[in-house]
Amino acid sequence: MGQNYLWDEDSPQINAFLAATGWNLKLMMKKLKKELLWLYYLWQKILSNSLSKKFIPLYL
């Protein structure tokens, strides 16, 4: 861990808690990014498949 700028007897515990929270947030953001990218590519695939099909107009 880096420099602890907190002053008090509880500062090491607070510093450890904040470091763990930051680490967990970093992992959660990686997971969220992965899931959102997967949804984006899935949506692009669905759109490209639907646009490549020839639609027959219903008002002929």
Secondary structure, DSSP 4 states (H G I P E B T S, - for coil): -------STTHHHHHHHHHHHHHHHHHHHHHHHHHHHHHHHHHHHHHHHHHHSPPPPTT-
